[in-house]
Amino acid sequence: MITIDHLHFGYGRKPIFADFNFKVPTGQVCLVTGINGVGKSTLLKLIAGVLRPEKGTIAYDPSLGQEPRRKIGFISDRLSIYESMRVDRLIDLHLSVFGVGEFDDALIRHTRINSRERVKNLSVGQRTILHLSLILSTRPQLLLVDEVIHDLDAYLRKLFIDEVIRHLDERPMTVVFVNVNFHDIENLVERVVLLKNGTIAVDEPIEVLKDRVKRVISGNGLPEGVPYIYRIVRENLSEYFIYPFTDEIRRLLPGPIDDLNLTDIVTAFIGGEYA
């Protein structure tokens, strides 16, 4: 679906990507994560065509046609909708521009959005759901979701994710999430990509990653040669997050070995970056 080759991009004198390569196959649900400022949102903007590479190429699957942007749904962290317009008029404009025959207003009704209200007067949650409804009405083949749902309450987050799941069930769609609430999307994500210093530091299928990251609590340190990405020091004990974990390492560790969920795994990697 997306193939990025030898991409270079930066803001002024601040480089973000240098000779960056990345590929997402059709139909995959991918999570891109990393510390603040590593370029996650920038990557989505480059894929969406909002930004242009300084060097390198971004190629799309031929199924997206001559105008790939019309087949890409981008839910940005900026929620850049026409704020001065009324909701009903914004919907009409969107349908007209994208040639959409019908608009499913189920999500809007669930969030008590008044169609005659101006967009700028909606809450952040209502604007996010409105944005999602507009994007999904075009039936995108590639959906890019930035960190917008962090500000949603539990009900609206579930509504948001359930709607994405419904569209995934109905038709093929490639999805790239950036730092979305990990607990909410754990059962959706197939692949986890961690960015570091403009490169990909970790790129694993989620089930493989869960097998390769484990937690050990020890008061005596770790045996020599056991690699860990992050350590939390307590009074008499330390938590070690081990990666890559292997059967050989398992034989070296006498104590309990904990499996981790996606939130714990990503937190460990990012915590290691700040340590």
Steps between C-alpha positions, in 0.01 A plus 500: 500500500783743592866476404741769622850491353804705610287783636659819633303765685559766763375831634757767417829382648335230708513166315221253572560222248817419306498211255184365665335184365159369601239271348144415602330221306137521394253408773743529792421685825828658616588700812782756475634618834802669660592792725364850444662680208628187328292565188186287539251768396740624234507151350121493474496844339756385245296190418182708474666747263466793740881525501740418218832317534820693435642185341377148445165361396166401649317253275144373542326185390363539145150435637506858637494627141645817353390711798600299809402778739133442414534145633689602816319597820719707730379578852759754609593611850394850392141411405513753218132532411322817385428634847274787401256279305188338634519123533228430242661730243843348561353155437337618177827656383694183582253278314512729199881520483550125534195392300346308790136408450398430859625604841463272802415728791484225763820610676390863505167406656681298768702808600205743512641724228250761390520516120431875509784567745822656379800270506702738720239463775526122518701328769832338407334159521211602277736651243708182497195280440374739232841488331499119510148487354600728212819303427333159509214618279749500209582131569878554503731214411773645722411649840760704692413576863711740704483545878154657496315255719714557810269789588181294469313358797463122531160494326616701196826303473301177483263656245797610289678162509178301446428701186848433362453129578164500322657640184788251522245217522302629203784554252879490459665805656860574596536691828798680653454619859737738678523470881130432540395374846672162488247315712216600267666373183699200626264248338509692170872552449695247297839673495690739728763743366715707738673806357832618641728777370335501158524124452299189584642350821238228547273344239316188617166323458320561828486135605872458431573817696304370798711185494822702484434756777467373857526644851710360783511629857829439677689615806831361374525646153501294182743232385776632278400540137122533554389807299241740636346815355378662821541465874285632784687511832304440819630492861639147497385378161526602136263435211684406180332507160690249290528520119564294299387216726603145397470145633867516594433808716205321659735226621727762659225659710396318818202717595157571350486645147204728422318530171412858401218674320553752222483799736774358723718411201481842335546673837817298558648591164417868539612502864832359385536792260460751783718311751 
